């Protein structure tokens, strides 16, 4: 009698487990379907160095950005519009 009870209880638990998995899969509530929340700030801001090793690179980037803004007025309008929205 004990053997039958053990087999039936394991069988019932297996059927319940399969039903739960099927229902979760059918309703898209499995962990792989739920989106993961990420924080808005994922990395700390870079620390500024007190050396002059990156000054040339920064100047080139600033010049390239300035030239780009002068050549393309649409980008300039978009950037100024987003600046006004954030303020």
PEQUIBEL-V790284 format. One record per run of one state. SS is the DSSP state (2 for helix, 1 for strand, 0 for the rest). FROM is the first residue (numbers start at 1). TO is the last residue. If there is no record, write none. Layout:
{{SS & FROM & TO} {SS & FROM & TO}}
This chain:
{{0 & 1 & 1} {2 & 2 & 26} {0 & 27 & 54} {2 & 55 & 71} {0 & 72 & 72} {2 & 73 & 86} {0 & 87 & 87}}
